[in-house]
Amino acid sequence: MTTAEPQRPDLARELIARAAESAAHRAQRVRNQLDAVQLGQGRHADHANTKVLRRILAEHDWPGHRLVGPAAARAAWSIALHSNDEPDFQRAATTLLERAVQAGDALIQHWAHLHDRALITNGHDQAYGTQFLLRAGGIELCPLRAPESLDERRATVGLPPIAVALKTVRRRYTPDCSADDAPTVVLAGAA
């Protein structure tokens, strides 16, 4: 992957700004700090972000490190990850991200998270154990295929063992965390 200046700093700025605003909103949602109007505004923002990313994908393919730089590539991943209302788009984004990974222009860990999210969104069991649910009783792993070989699959995409990921997620999302420790991403992005 490259450390040179991105080819499209304008796209990079837009992706980063959109993802940062969305992440701040999700952090408030996880802490139950939003009313119904604010929740609706967040859904509207997610739709708008998906529309922008859809345009970028159509014009440029996956916005990887060379095109927008690592921070904006992460922002694009986050936007795709939270495009739950558009499962066809999410699957298409997963395919384009996979191609970018194969070309050395994106992180395989991002692909694993997006792949799992697309599976869950489409009613299938996840493969890499990156998707969690926050319930009243705590954090739980979304349905998983072949749990006996999960850590081996996670290792192939550079993810830590599931026990380490669960500990990290639980620490990040404990009810008594201070504002400084508040999550900035949804649970799915934390593992």
Secondary structure as UniProt FT lines:
FT   HELIX           9..30
FT   TURN            31..32
FT   HELIX           36..60
FT   HELIX           65..68
FT   HELIX           70..81
FT   TURN            84..85
FT   HELIX           87..102
FT   TURN            103..104
FT   HELIX           108..121
FT   TURN            122..123
FT   STRAND          132..135
FT   TURN            136..137
FT   STRAND          138..141
FT   HELIX           147..149
FT   HELIX           150..156
FT   TURN            157..158
FT   HELIX           162..172
FT   TURN            175..176
FT   HELIX           179..181
FT   HELIX           187..189
//
